[in-house]
Each structure stands twice: as structure tokens, then as C-alpha cells.
Amino acid sequence: MTRRSGLFSIILAFLVFTNASSKVVTYDVTFVSCIQGSTCPQGNPSFASKTFALNNALSPSLNLNVGDKLVFNLATDVSFHPLTICKNSPVPRFCQGATGSDKLNTPVTQSGTTTSATFATAGTYYYGCLNHPGMGATINVIQSNTVTSIRRRTTRRRTRRTTTPTTTRRTTSTA
């Protein structure tokens, strides 16, 4: 029994540290017109009236799990609007002016190029134009439910194992 629980602990540790629930999330990105005060993201400059669209949706907020890899396939040229993934960028900047460790990818501008970032910690991140505000949205990264679920099941099993022998002993001693 001890050998079995030791093996289970090793497997559980492997799953937690490799984050078995991580996945690659890919979007095709275009740069499209939007309507100020309506479909443009907050802070979009009036001279632009354009924003990034992911799989044809205008600047959607994204929800990912820790360990997920986000991949953007740029499907249009955006020479003055480098597509960037970043952190520590207040809304409505969405990566405008991001530098150093706040940039999580290599910004891209040419059609046919790909950029990506893998999220190691939970939190709020952003994607958008490196040069202009209001051309992007948020990326919400949460701790994976799969790992939490495995931990809960492990805790329940341990509780049952501890409780079952105690109940058996009581039955034996009163009989």
C-alpha cells in the first residue's frame, strides 16, 4: 500500500510540475476597421479606427490557463502596428510602449509571421499594438482546474484511507 501511494505521489508531482492541462491556443490575426464608441476597444485613437481581430472577432478578451501557449498567426501586414503580448500595461494601453521584461513576445508586423508566449503564472496580461493605445484586449490567465481537481481527489482518497481503518478497529473492539 505504501509503495502504491508513493508511486501515486510521484505521478501527481509530475502532473503538477509539467502542468498536463496546458495547451496551445492559436488565433489567426487580422487588422480591421472598427467604429469609434462602438466596436473599437477603449482608447482606440480616432485617427485609426482599426483594431486587431482574432479569428474574425474584434479584440476579444481571452481566457487561458497557466501553462498555456498563446500563438498568433498574423494574416495581414501591419507595418505601424506591431502585434505585442505583454504584462503590466494599464487599460486602454494594451501594450503601447511595452519594453524589457514586460514584452512577452517578439512583436510582429508582416503577414505570414507567427509570435507566441507561454504563461507561467496566473494574472492579467494584454495583447495589442506596441505603438498605439486601444488596439487590443486583455488575456486572463487562471490556475488550471485539472491540477486543482487532481489535488482534491487525492485529499479525499487520503481522508477515506485514514477513516476506514479507524472504523474497522472500532467495530472489531466492540464485537
ABEGO torsion letter per residue (X at the ends): XAAAAAAAAAAAAAAAAAGAABBBBBBBBBBBBBBBGBABBBGBBAAAGBBBBBGGBBGBBBBBBBGBBBBBBBABBBAABBBBBBBGBBOAAGGBGBBEAABABBBBABBGBBBBBBBABBEBBBBEBAABBGBBBBBBBBBBAAAAAAAAAAAAAAAAAAAAAAAAAAAAAAX
